[in-house]
Amino acid sequence: MKNNVALLFFKRLVVFLSLFLFSIYGYSQKRYNEDVEAKIVLDKNNEFIKITGTAFNKTELNKSLRYRLSVIKTNPENSNRSKNDQNGRIVLNPNEKKELSTTTINTNEKDKIILLLLIYNLDDKIIGQDRVVLNELVDAIASKQKIIKALESQDVDSQSRDGVELRGIVVEDTKTKPGRDFYKLFYALYSRNKINGNKIVTIKEVLAIGSNTKIEVIVGDQIIFSFFVRPRNNYLVEMNDVAITKVYMHFKTLEKESKTIKRY
């Protein structure tokens, strides 16, 4: 009986804290690529496509940044997924453009491939992003046309990218095994429920009191839910259920707001 009462109290406490945190963090209206522009450049050469991530400092100030270039492959037949990240740090002078990282893939690749470039500032906030999808369409001709279009059009409007291309992306930034376990639980449930949000969801693990760590579930630039990490699977599962619900409701709210703005 005491255990049931304690569990009920704990669940109510989690809900209260999540609502409290939700009310603290405001929603940032700042768009990506305003100060520093991220761009993925594709160079097709016979059997290979060279992928280069670039950054352009649009301001008159020096920028100290870090970046992540990800190649995410999904097999359309068995839904197996692999992810390869290239990380680094860079300093950009005013109005300077630099290549960050390069990788190469085979043009005969049959898997769906998502190329994602994220640029972070000193506060570890995403300020630049670009995303390209290869082999997204089943029809081979249409797929080649899409690649050609991406190669020819280097100045695609960033807002249209946010509204059309940036869907279903969950980024991992964890430090411990329980943190990685939570990311796997979250991504599995996120994919299974086909939430397919139009903003990047980041599972970030940060240092907390003492040697403890805390998980932050971030949609775009807004922290939707956070909790202290405990290496117990049933606890992580319970936190995952809360996190998925919060993220789903957040996307629903954004969808309603978007429809209201369009209507008026």
C-alpha positions in Angstrom: 0.0 0.0 0.0 2.8 2.4 0.9 4.6 1.6 -2.3 1.5 2.4 -4.4 1.1 5.7 -2.6 4.8 6.5 -3.1 4.6 5.7 -6.8 1.4 7.8 -7.2 3.1 10.7 -5.5 6.2 10.3 -7.6 4.2 10.3 -10.9 2.3 13.5 -9.8 5.6 15.1 -8.9 7.1 14.3 -12.3 4.0 15.8 -14.1 4.2 18.9 -11.9 8.0 19.4 -12.5 7.6 18.9 -16.2 4.8 21.5 -16.4 6.9 23.9 -14.3 9.9 23.5 -16.6 7.7 24.0 -19.6 6.5 27.3 -18.3 10.0 28.5 -17.6 11.6 28.1 -21.0 10.2 30.4 -23.7 10.0 29.5 -27.3 12.8 31.0 -29.4 11.7 32.5 -32.7 15.2 32.9 -34.0 15.6 31.1 -37.3 18.5 28.8 -38.2 21.3 30.1 -40.5 20.7 33.8 -39.6 24.2 34.4 -38.2 26.0 31.3 -39.4 24.8 29.4 -42.5 25.2 25.7 -42.7 25.3 24.2 -46.2 25.7 20.6 -47.5 27.4 20.6 -50.9 27.1 17.5 -53.1 29.6 16.7 -55.9 28.7 13.8 -58.1 31.6 12.1 -59.8 30.9 8.9 -61.7 30.2 6.2 -59.1 30.5 8.4 -56.0 29.0 11.5 -54.4 31.3 13.6 -52.3 29.5 15.3 -49.4 31.0 18.4 -47.9 29.7 20.4 -45.0 30.4 24.1 -45.0 29.8 27.1 -42.7 29.5 30.7 -43.6 29.8 33.5 -40.9 27.4 36.2 -42.0 28.3 38.6 -39.1 31.1 41.0 -38.4 32.3 39.1 -35.3 34.5 36.0 -34.8 32.5 32.8 -34.2 33.7 29.9 -32.1 31.6 26.9 -33.1 31.3 23.2 -33.1 29.6 21.1 -35.8 28.2 17.6 -36.5 27.8 16.1 -40.0 25.7 13.0 -39.9 25.0 10.3 -42.5 21.9 8.4 -41.6 21.1 5.3 -43.6 17.7 3.4 -43.5 17.1 0.2 -45.3 13.6 0.4 -46.9 13.1 -3.4 -46.7 13.9 -4.2 -43.1 14.0 -0.6 -41.5 17.6 -1.2 -40.2 19.2 2.1 -39.4 22.9 3.1 -39.1 24.3 6.5 -38.3 27.8 7.9 -38.8 28.8 11.2 -37.3 31.8 13.5 -38.0 32.3 16.1 -35.2 34.7 19.0 -34.9 35.3 22.6 -33.8 36.1 25.7 -35.8 36.6 29.4 -35.5 35.2 31.6 -38.3 36.4 35.1 -39.0 33.8 37.7 -40.0 32.3 37.0 -43.5 34.4 33.8 -43.7 33.3 30.5 -45.3 35.0 27.2 -44.6 34.7 23.5 -45.3 34.0 21.6 -42.1 34.1 17.9 -43.1 33.8 15.6 -46.1 32.6 12.1 -46.7 31.8 10.0 -49.7 29.0 7.6 -50.6 28.4 5.3 -53.6 25.8 6.4 -56.1 24.5 2.9 -56.3 23.5 3.0 -52.6 19.9 1.7 -52.3 19.2 2.8 -48.7 17.4 6.0 -47.9 20.2 8.4 -46.9 19.7 11.5 -44.7 22.6 14.0 -44.7 22.3 16.4 -41.7 24.7 19.2 -40.8 24.2 21.0 -37.4 26.3 23.9 -36.2 26.3 24.9 -32.5 27.4 28.1 -30.8 29.3 28.4 -27.5 26.1 27.9 -25.5 25.6 24.6 -27.4 22.5 25.9 -29.2 21.9 25.0 -32.8 22.3 28.1 -34.9 22.8 26.6 -38.4 21.4 23.5 -40.1 21.0 21.9 -43.5 19.5 18.6 -44.5 19.5 16.6 -47.7 17.7 13.4 -48.4 18.9 10.9 -51.0 17.0 7.9 -52.4 13.8 9.0 -50.7 11.6 8.2 -53.6 11.0 4.6 -54.8 11.1 5.6 -58.5 14.7 5.7 -59.6 14.3 8.4 -62.2 12.5 10.7 -59.7 15.2 10.0 -57.2 18.0 11.1 -59.7 16.0 14.2 -60.6 15.9 15.1 -56.9 19.7 14.7 -56.5 20.3 16.8 -59.7 17.9 19.5 -58.3 19.8 19.6 -55.0 23.1 20.0 -56.9 21.8 22.8 -59.1 19.9 24.7 -56.4 22.4 25.9 -53.8 20.2 28.7 -52.3 17.0 26.9 -51.2 15.0 29.0 -48.8 15.7 27.9 -45.2 12.2 28.3 -44.1 10.8 25.9 -46.7 13.5 23.5 -45.6 12.2 23.8 -42.0 8.6 23.2 -43.2 9.1 20.4 -45.7 12.4 18.5 -45.2 13.1 18.7 -41.4 10.8 15.9 -40.3 11.4 12.9 -38.0 14.9 13.8 -37.0 16.1 12.8 -33.5 19.6 13.8 -32.6 21.7 12.2 -29.8 24.0 14.1 -27.5 24.5 11.8 -24.5 27.4 11.1 -22.2 26.6 7.9 -20.3 25.2 4.4 -21.0 21.8 5.2 -19.3 21.7 8.3 -21.5 22.2 6.3 -24.6 19.7 3.7 -23.4 17.1 6.5 -23.0 17.8 7.8 -26.5 17.3 4.3 -28.0 14.0 4.0 -26.1 12.8 7.5 -27.2 13.8 7.0 -30.8 12.1 3.6 -31.0 8.8 5.0 -29.6 9.1 8.2 -31.6 9.4 6.2 -34.8 6.8 3.6 -33.9 4.2 6.2 -33.3 5.2 8.1 -36.5 5.3 11.5 -34.8 7.4 12.8 -37.7 7.7 16.3 -36.2 8.9 19.2 -38.4 11.6 20.3 -35.9 14.7 18.6 -34.7 14.3 16.7 -31.4 17.6 16.5 -29.4 18.2 14.1 -26.6 20.9 15.9 -24.6 22.6 14.8 -21.4 24.2 17.5 -19.2 26.1 17.5 -16.0 23.9 18.1 -12.9 24.5 18.2 -9.1 27.6 16.3 -8.1 28.4 13.5 -10.5 24.8 13.1 -11.6 23.6 13.9 -15.1 20.3 15.2 -16.4 18.5 14.4 -19.7 17.0 17.3 -21.6 14.4 16.6 -24.4 14.7 19.6 -26.7 12.4 20.4 -29.7 14.1 23.0 -31.9 15.6 25.3 -29.2 13.0 24.7 -26.5 13.4 22.3 -23.6 10.2 20.3 -23.4 11.1 17.9 -20.6 14.0 17.1 -18.4 14.8 14.6 -15.6 17.7 13.3 -13.6 19.2 10.1 -14.9 18.9 6.9 -12.9 20.4 3.6 -14.3 17.2 1.6 -13.9 15.4 0.4 -17.0 11.8 0.7 -15.6 12.6 4.3 -14.6 13.9 5.2 -18.0 10.8 3.6 -19.6 8.5 5.6 -17.4 10.4 8.9 -18.2 10.3 7.9 -21.9 6.5 7.7 -21.8 6.3 11.1 -20.3 8.8 12.6 -22.7 7.0 11.2 -25.8 3.7 12.5 -24.6 5.2 16.0 -24.0 6.8 16.1 -27.4 3.7 14.9 -29.2 1.5 17.5 -27.5 4.1 20.2 -28.3 4.0 19.4 -32.0 0.2 19.3 -31.9 0.2 22.8 -30.3 2.6 24.1 -33.0 0.4 22.6 -35.7 -2.7 24.4 -34.3 -0.9 27.7 -34.0 0.3 27.4 -37.5 -3.2 26.8 -38.8 -4.5 29.8 -36.8 -1.8 32.1 -38.2 -2.6 31.0 -41.8 -6.3 31.5 -41.2 -5.9 35.1 -40.1 
